[in-house]
């Protein structure tokens, strides 16, 4: 008889910043789902504290700082003795997974992929080489071999996008028992909330938003400025686009040009507040993966959008989209102008956005799926692992390689 889950360790790439990135929001959604079960949670990271990190104590979560390539982690995890370890992105599983397996072999290992890094990386490479992306590109990526190995070593991986679920099943032949489709977990948009949104006439300007430490967001702004915005300004000479995003570099702030109505605003203290004042959200991503937090912010603020196909991937599941989807600068700019000027169309897309949030990202249903999956794993962990021999083999060989590299680095650091 398995003992119930009580203690959870989350190993984060960074400490969560929900106001800086969709990844930070996603992590807080998972923490909330776990805290609702009264689990004790310790959040550990080797990253430095940041000015914008959430105060974990407010969520009754213990905070711990750990070191890379340091055997001190072994004692830490052995003493904590977690029933479940959640790795934030595959790189933390690479760094700490073998230590968890060695010191807490019975702990359930869950990987939150955030998005498939290998997919984003392969698309970025194709973009830089000015060519189309093909699914076969994934199979050539070293990062794919690392990421898929990490998924196989874990007992369960959380996949945020339905498109990425299909990729893992059909391209990489991952057993569905190792995967859980778990998109964003969002509260339903109630009628009373939507009634408080600013209406069409009270809104002005275009908006785009995204953390600038994330390369797809920077390239999207470059594409917007060079290819799309000049076409919009030809038809709407007084229009402005307000560009928001955490951690803007000098090359981002240099794009600011009030004469062209291209205003780089930097970090938004409240993304939904600025989104809720804009009339149209522009999301011209040219590569990327996962789900787009900026489009969630837009739909939760009643702001219709114009987006590229890559931006809406995995976000509509056959439902009518909350805006236009356009593949080239001319169509994108034409659609943006049309949406900015057409109140009826704007209202229809706003309602579509409400339907998408309420039907596809229902937090109650998502939490139930998540908690049921880890409880089921807890009851059948031994049998579950027996059917994943490939994962056990990778655990053995990867642990050996990573272990001795880590020990060498630790000695070198001394």
VEXDREN-2710 file (C-alpha; in Angstrom, 1 decimal):
% VEXDREN-2710
k/r/px/py/pz
1/UNK/0.0/0.0/0.0
2/UNK/1.5/3.3/-1.1
3/UNK/1.7/6.1/1.4
4/UNK/-0.2/9.3/0.4
5/UNK/1.7/12.2/-1.2
6/UNK/2.6/14.7/1.4
7/UNK/5.9/16.5/0.6
8/UNK/6.7/17.9/-2.9
9/UNK/9.9/19.4/-4.1
10/UNK/9.8/21.7/-7.1
11/UNK/13.2/22.4/-8.8
12/UNK/12.9/25.6/-10.7
13/UNK/15.0/27.0/-13.5
14/UNK/14.4/30.3/-11.8
15/UNK/12.2/31.5/-9.0
16/UNK/8.7/32.2/-10.5
17/UNK/8.0/35.7/-11.9
18/UNK/4.3/35.5/-12.9
19/UNK/4.3/39.2/-14.0
20/UNK/7.3/38.7/-16.3
21/UNK/6.4/35.6/-18.3
22/UNK/3.9/33.0/-19.1
23/UNK/6.2/30.4/-17.7
24/UNK/6.1/32.1/-14.3
25/UNK/2.3/32.2/-14.5
26/UNK/2.2/28.5/-15.4
27/UNK/4.4/27.6/-12.4
28/UNK/2.1/29.4/-10.1
29/UNK/-0.9/27.6/-11.5
30/UNK/0.7/24.3/-10.8
31/UNK/1.7/25.4/-7.2
32/UNK/-1.9/26.5/-6.6
33/UNK/-3.3/23.1/-7.8
34/UNK/-0.9/21.3/-5.5
35/UNK/-1.5/23.6/-2.5
36/UNK/-5.2/23.0/-2.8
37/UNK/-4.4/19.3/-1.9
38/UNK/-2.7/20.5/1.3
39/UNK/0.6/19.2/0.1
40/UNK/3.8/20.7/1.7
41/UNK/5.8/22.3/-1.1
42/UNK/9.5/23.3/-1.2
43/UNK/10.6/25.4/-4.2
44/UNK/14.3/25.2/-4.8
45/UNK/16.4/26.8/-7.5
46/UNK/20.1/27.4/-8.3
47/UNK/19.1/30.8/-9.8
48/UNK/19.7/34.1/-7.9
49/UNK/16.8/35.9/-6.4
50/UNK/15.3/38.6/-8.6
51/UNK/13.5/41.8/-7.9
52/UNK/10.3/40.5/-9.6
53/UNK/10.1/37.0/-8.2
54/UNK/7.0/36.1/-6.3
55/UNK/7.1/35.9/-2.5
56/UNK/6.6/32.2/-2.1
57/UNK/5.9/32.5/1.6
58/UNK/2.6/34.2/0.7
59/UNK/1.6/30.9/-0.8
60/UNK/2.8/28.8/2.1
61/UNK/5.7/27.5/0.0
62/UNK/9.2/27.0/1.5
63/UNK/12.0/28.5/-0.5
64/UNK/15.4/26.9/-0.8
65/UNK/18.6/27.9/-2.7
66/UNK/20.6/25.0/-4.2
67/UNK/23.8/24.8/-6.2
68/UNK/24.7/23.2/-9.5
69/UNK/27.3/20.4/-9.4
70/UNK/27.3/20.3/-5.7
71/UNK/26.9/17.2/-3.5
72/UNK/25.2/19.4/-0.9
73/UNK/22.0/18.8/-2.8
74/UNK/22.2/15.1/-2.0
75/UNK/22.0/15.8/1.7
76/UNK/19.3/18.4/1.1
77/UNK/17.0/16.1/-0.9
78/UNK/17.6/13.1/1.3
79/UNK/16.6/15.1/4.4
80/UNK/13.6/16.6/2.7
81/UNK/12.6/13.1/1.4
82/UNK/10.0/14.3/-1.1
83/UNK/7.2/12.0/-2.3
84/UNK/7.2/13.8/-5.6
85/UNK/9.7/16.0/-7.4
86/UNK/8.6/18.4/-10.1
87/UNK/11.3/19.5/-12.5
88/UNK/10.8/22.9/-14.2
89/UNK/12.0/22.3/-17.8
90/UNK/14.2/19.4/-18.9
91/UNK/17.4/21.1/-18.1
92/UNK/16.7/20.9/-14.3
93/UNK/16.0/17.2/-14.7
94/UNK/19.3/16.8/-16.5
95/UNK/21.1/18.6/-13.7
96/UNK/19.3/17.1/-10.6
97/UNK/17.4/14.1/-11.8
98/UNK/20.2/11.6/-11.3
99/UNK/20.7/12.9/-7.7
100/UNK/17.0/12.6/-7.0
101/UNK/17.0/9.0/-8.3
102/UNK/20.1/8.1/-6.3
103/UNK/18.9/9.6/-3.0
104/UNK/15.1/9.3/-3.2
105/UNK/14.5/6.4/-5.6
106/UNK/10.8/6.1/-4.7
107/UNK/9.9/9.8/-5.4
108/UNK/7.6/10.3/-8.3
109/UNK/9.4/12.4/-11.0
110/UNK/7.3/14.8/-12.9
111/UNK/8.6/17.1/-15.7
112/UNK/6.9/20.3/-16.6
113/UNK/8.2/20.9/-20.1
114/UNK/6.7/24.4/-20.3
115/UNK/7.0/24.0/-24.1
116/UNK/9.1/21.7/-26.3
117/UNK/12.4/23.4/-26.4
118/UNK/13.6/21.2/-29.3
119/UNK/10.6/22.4/-31.4
120/UNK/11.3/26.1/-30.7
121/UNK/15.1/25.5/-31.3
122/UNK/14.5/23.8/-34.7
123/UNK/12.1/26.5/-35.8
124/UNK/14.5/29.2/-34.7
125/UNK/17.3/27.5/-36.7
126/UNK/15.1/27.3/-39.8
127/UNK/14.1/31.0/-39.4
128/UNK/17.8/32.1/-39.2
129/UNK/18.6/30.0/-42.3
130/UNK/15.7/31.7/-44.1
131/UNK/13.9/28.5/-45.0
132/UNK/10.7/26.6/-44.0
133/UNK/10.7/24.4/-41.0
134/UNK/10.0/20.7/-41.5
135/UNK/9.1/18.1/-38.8
136/UNK/12.2/16.1/-39.8
137/UNK/14.3/19.0/-38.6
138/UNK/13.5/17.9/-35.1
139/UNK/15.2/14.6/-35.5
140/UNK/18.5/16.3/-36.3
141/UNK/18.5/18.4/-33.1
142/UNK/20.8/17.4/-30.3
143/UNK/18.5/19.3/-28.0
144/UNK/15.7/16.9/-29.1
145/UNK/17.7/13.9/-28.0
146/UNK/18.3/15.5/-24.6
147/UNK/14.7/16.6/-24.1
148/UNK/13.2/13.3/-25.2
149/UNK/15.6/11.4/-23.0
150/UNK/14.5/13.6/-20.0
151/UNK/10.8/12.9/-20.8
152/UNK/11.6/9.1/-20.9
153/UNK/13.5/9.3/-17.6
154/UNK/10.5/10.9/-15.8
155/UNK/7.4/9.1/-14.6
156/UNK/5.1/11.8/-16.1
157/UNK/5.6/14.9/-18.3
158/UNK/3.2/17.8/-18.4
159/UNK/2.6/18.9/-22.0
160/UNK/1.1/22.4/-22.4
161/UNK/0.1/22.2/-26.1
162/UNK/-2.1/19.7/-28.0
163/UNK/0.2/20.1/-31.0
164/UNK/3.2/19.1/-29.0
165/UNK/1.2/16.1/-27.6
166/UNK/0.7/14.9/-31.2
167/UNK/4.4/15.5/-32.0
168/UNK/5.5/13.4/-29.1
169/UNK/3.1/10.6/-29.9
170/UNK/3.6/10.5/-33.7
171/UNK/7.2/11.6/-34.3
172/UNK/8.9/10.5/-31.2
173/UNK/6.6/7.5/-30.4
174/UNK/6.4/8.4/-26.7
175/UNK/4.0/6.1/-24.7
176/UNK/0.9/8.1/-23.8
177/UNK/1.2/6.8/-20.2
178/UNK/4.2/9.0/-19.8
179/UNK/2.4/12.2/-20.9
180/UNK/-0.3/14.4/-19.5
181/UNK/-1.9/17.2/-21.7
182/UNK/-2.2/20.0/-19.2
183/UNK/-2.6/23.5/-20.8
184/UNK/-2.9/26.8/-18.8
185/UNK/-5.3/26.5/-15.8
186/UNK/-7.5/29.6/-15.9
187/UNK/-10.5/30.8/-14.0
188/UNK/-13.7/31.1/-16.1
189/UNK/-14.5/34.5/-17.5
190/UNK/-17.8/35.4/-15.8
191/UNK/-20.4/37.7/-17.4
192/UNK/-20.0/40.2/-14.6
193/UNK/-16.2/40.4/-15.3
194/UNK/-16.7/40.9/-19.1
195/UNK/-19.3/43.6/-18.3
196/UNK/-16.5/45.7/-16.6
197/UNK/-14.2/45.6/-19.7
198/UNK/-13.8/48.9/-21.6
199/UNK/-15.9/48.9/-24.7
200/UNK/-14.8/49.4/-28.3
201/UNK/-15.1/53.2/-28.3
202/UNK/-13.2/53.7/-25.0
203/UNK/-10.2/51.8/-26.2
204/UNK/-7.4/53.0/-28.4
205/UNK/-4.1/51.9/-29.9
206/UNK/-2.5/48.5/-30.7
207/UNK/-0.5/46.6/-28.2
208/UNK/2.1/43.8/-28.3
209/UNK/3.7/42.2/-25.2
210/UNK/6.3/39.6/-24.3
211/UNK/9.3/38.9/-22.1
212/UNK/12.4/40.1/-24.1
213/UNK/14.7/37.4/-22.6
214/UNK/12.7/35.1/-24.9
215/UNK/14.2/35.3/-28.4
216/UNK/10.8/34.7/-30.3
217/UNK/9.4/37.8/-28.7
218/UNK/12.3/40.0/-29.8
219/UNK/12.1/38.7/-33.4
220/UNK/8.3/39.2/-33.4
221/UNK/8.9/42.9/-32.5
222/UNK/11.5/43.3/-35.3
223/UNK/9.1/41.7/-37.8
224/UNK/6.3/44.0/-36.5
225/UNK/8.4/47.2/-36.8
226/UNK/10.0/46.5/-40.2
227/UNK/7.4/44.6/-42.1
228/UNK/3.9/45.2/-40.6
229/UNK/3.7/48.5/-38.8
230/UNK/4.6/50.7/-41.8
231/UNK/1.7/49.2/-43.7
232/UNK/-0.7/49.8/-40.8
233/UNK/0.5/53.4/-40.5
234/UNK/-0.2/54.1/-44.1
235/UNK/-3.8/53.4/-43.6
236/UNK/-4.0/54.7/-40.0
237/UNK/-1.5/57.6/-39.8
238/UNK/-2.4/58.5/-36.2
239/UNK/-2.2/54.9/-34.9
240/UNK/0.2/53.9/-32.2
241/UNK/1.5/50.5/-31.1
242/UNK/2.6/50.1/-27.5
243/UNK/5.3/47.5/-27.1
244/UNK/5.5/46.0/-23.6
245/UNK/7.8/43.4/-22.2
246/UNK/10.0/42.5/-19.2
247/UNK/13.8/42.8/-19.5
248/UNK/14.0/45.0/-22.6
249/UNK/17.7/45.3/-23.8
250/UNK/19.2/48.4/-25.4
251/UNK/18.5/47.0/-28.9
252/UNK/14.8/46.8/-27.9
253/UNK/14.6/50.3/-26.4
254/UNK/16.3/51.7/-29.5
255/UNK/13.3/50.7/-31.6
256/UNK/11.3/53.3/-29.8
257/UNK/10.1/55.9/-32.4
258/UNK/7.3/58.3/-31.4
259/UNK/7.2/59.8/-34.9
260/UNK/6.2/56.5/-36.3
261/UNK/3.8/55.7/-33.4
262/UNK/6.0/52.8/-32.4
263/UNK/6.3/53.2/-28.6
264/UNK/8.5/50.9/-26.6
265/UNK/7.1/51.0/-23.0
266/UNK/9.1/48.2/-21.3
267/UNK/7.8/46.2/-18.4
268/UNK/4.1/46.4/-17.7
269/UNK/3.4/46.3/-14.0
270/UNK/0.0/44.8/-14.8
271/UNK/-0.2/43.1/-18.2
272/UNK/-4.0/42.8/-18.1
273/UNK/-4.5/46.4/-17.2
274/UNK/-2.6/47.7/-20.2
275/UNK/-4.1/45.0/-22.4
276/UNK/-7.6/46.0/-21.3
277/UNK/-7.0/49.6/-22.5
278/UNK/-5.9/48.6/-26.0
279/UNK/-8.3/48.0/-28.8
280/UNK/-6.2/45.3/-30.7
281/UNK/-3.4/43.0/-29.7
282/UNK/-0.8/42.2/-32.3
283/UNK/1.0/38.8/-32.0
284/UNK/3.3/38.4/-35.1
285/UNK/5.5/35.5/-33.9
286/UNK/7.7/34.0/-36.6
287/UNK/8.8/31.0/-34.6
288/UNK/8.2/29.5/-31.1
289/UNK/6.5/26.6/-29.3
290/UNK/4.0/26.0/-26.5
291/UNK/1.1/28.3/-25.7
292/UNK/1.2/32.1/-25.8
293/UNK/0.6/33.9/-22.5
294/UNK/0.1/37.2/-24.3
295/UNK/-2.9/35.8/-26.2
296/UNK/-4.3/34.5/-22.9
297/UNK/-3.9/38.0/-21.4
298/UNK/-5.6/39.4/-24.5
299/UNK/-8.6/37.1/-24.2
300/UNK/-8.9/37.6/-20.5
301/UNK/-9.0/41.3/-21.1
302/UNK/-11.5/41.3/-23.9
303/UNK/-8.9/42.4/-26.5
304/UNK/-9.2/40.7/-29.9
305/UNK/-6.0/40.0/-31.7
306/UNK/-4.3/39.5/-35.0
307/UNK/-1.8/36.7/-34.9
308/UNK/0.4/34.5/-37.0
309/UNK/-0.4/30.7/-37.4
310/UNK/2.5/29.8/-35.1
311/UNK/1.1/32.1/-32.4
312/UNK/-2.3/30.3/-32.2
313/UNK/-0.9/26.8/-32.5
314/UNK/-2.6/24.5/-29.9
315/UNK/-4.8/27.4/-28.7
316/UNK/-8.1/26.9/-30.4
317/UNK/-8.8/23.2/-30.9
318/UNK/-11.4/23.8/-33.7
319/UNK/-13.1/26.7/-31.9
320/UNK/-13.6/30.0/-33.7
321/UNK/-10.6/32.2/-33.0
322/UNK/-10.7/35.5/-31.0
323/UNK/-9.3/37.5/-33.9
324/UNK/-7.6/37.1/-37.3
325/UNK/-4.8/34.7/-38.2
326/UNK/-2.5/36.0/-41.0
327/UNK/0.6/34.5/-42.6
328/UNK/2.2/37.5/-44.3
329/UNK/2.7/41.2/-43.6
330/UNK/0.1/42.5/-46.1
331/UNK/-2.7/40.3/-44.8
332/UNK/-1.6/40.9/-41.2
333/UNK/-1.7/44.7/-41.6
334/UNK/-5.0/44.6/-43.6
335/UNK/-6.6/42.5/-40.9
336/UNK/-5.3/44.7/-38.1
337/UNK/-6.8/47.8/-39.7
338/UNK/-10.1/46.1/-40.4
339/UNK/-10.3/44.9/-36.8
340/UNK/-9.4/48.3/-35.4
341/UNK/-12.2/50.0/-37.3
342/UNK/-15.0/47.4/-37.3
343/UNK/-17.0/47.4/-34.0
344/UNK/-19.2/44.4/-34.9
345/UNK/-16.3/42.2/-35.9
346/UNK/-14.4/43.3/-32.8
347/UNK/-17.3/42.3/-30.5
348/UNK/-17.7/38.9/-32.2
349/UNK/-14.0/38.1/-31.7
350/UNK/-14.2/39.2/-28.1
351/UNK/-16.9/36.6/-27.5
352/UNK/-14.9/34.0/-29.3
353/UNK/-12.0/34.7/-26.9
354/UNK/-14.3/34.2/-23.8
355/UNK/-15.4/30.8/-25.2
356/UNK/-11.8/29.6/-25.8
357/UNK/-10.7/30.5/-22.2
358/UNK/-13.8/29.0/-20.7
359/UNK/-13.8/25.8/-22.8
360/UNK/-10.2/24.9/-23.3
361/UNK/-8.4/26.2/-20.2
362/UNK/-10.9/25.5/-17.4
363/UNK/-8.8/25.4/-14.2
364/UNK/-11.1/23.1/-12.3
365/UNK/-11.0/20.3/-15.0
366/UNK/-7.3/20.8/-15.5
367/UNK/-6.5/20.5/-11.8
368/UNK/-8.6/17.4/-11.4
369/UNK/-6.7/15.7/-14.3
370/UNK/-3.4/16.7/-12.8
371/UNK/-4.1/15.6/-9.3
372/UNK/-5.8/12.4/-10.4
373/UNK/-2.8/11.5/-12.6
374/UNK/-0.2/11.9/-9.8
375/UNK/-2.4/10.0/-7.3
376/UNK/-2.8/7.2/-9.8
377/UNK/1.0/7.2/-10.3
378/UNK/1.6/7.1/-6.6
379/UNK/-0.6/3.9/-6.3
380/UNK/1.1/2.1/-9.2
381/UNK/4.6/3.5/-9.5
382/UNK/6.4/0.2/-9.5
383/UNK/4.2/-1.2/-12.3
384/UNK/4.4/2.1/-14.2
385/UNK/8.2/2.0/-14.2
386/UNK/8.3/-1.7/-15.2
387/UNK/6.6/-0.8/-18.5
388/UNK/9.1/2.0/-19.2
389/UNK/12.3/0.0/-19.6
390/UNK/13.7/2.5/-22.1
391/UNK/13.4/5.2/-19.4
392/UNK/15.2/3.0/-16.9
393/UNK/18.0/2.3/-19.4
394/UNK/18.4/6.0/-20.1
395/UNK/18.3/6.7/-16.4
396/UNK/21.2/4.3/-15.9
397/UNK/23.4/5.6/-18.7
398/UNK/22.6/9.3/-18.4
399/UNK/23.0/9.2/-14.7
400/UNK/26.5/7.7/-15.1
401/UNK/27.6/10.3/-17.7
402/UNK/26.0/13.3/-15.9
403/UNK/27.1/12.1/-12.5
404/UNK/30.8/11.9/-13.3
405/UNK/30.8/15.1/-15.3
406/UNK/29.1/16.8/-12.3
407/UNK/31.6/15.3/-9.8
408/UNK/34.5/16.4/-12.1
409/UNK/33.1/20.0/-12.2
410/UNK/32.6/19.9/-8.4
411/UNK/36.2/18.9/-7.8
412/UNK/37.4/21.5/-10.3
413/UNK/35.4/24.2/-8.5
414/UNK/37.1/23.3/-5.3
END
